[in-house]
């Protein structure tokens, strides 16, 4: 499940504020003769510096779209292994999907590759090995193997026209993190 950037920012800044208040309490206990105004100034300078660094790293991650092109490389490589069946949700392509995610305070990026209906361990190892060979600059890649694609088709009232579909619950077989 991916949270929005705002939820990530609120949690991160809340954690930093809690840490700063805790450090201020420890500093007050160790140096009781120092004015509380000094602690407030130091705390606020640290907080503003952190927020500035966070915004800067966020803008860097938003502005850098080079990782999106890697998805096509991963997709092509996995498709060439011939172990992935056709997709139920997108019948014109194999059941391989790719995206990019971010984690951590500095918003480090990694690639996500989802594969469906690759049941055997040996086939999964082939897909993971091919994915590992196509990484760029040692960036992390997470390959998630699902038991099957649980696609539920939605039809119109006359039960003849397909108007879309949704994913139902899907069982994860294995998660491979390639670093």
Beta strands, then each sheet from edge to edge (+ up, - down):
strand 1: 96-103
strand 2: 108-116
strand 3: 141-146
strand 4: 151-155
strand 5: 162-167
strand 6: 172-178
sheet 1: 1+ 2- 3- 6+
sheet 2: 4+ 5-
end
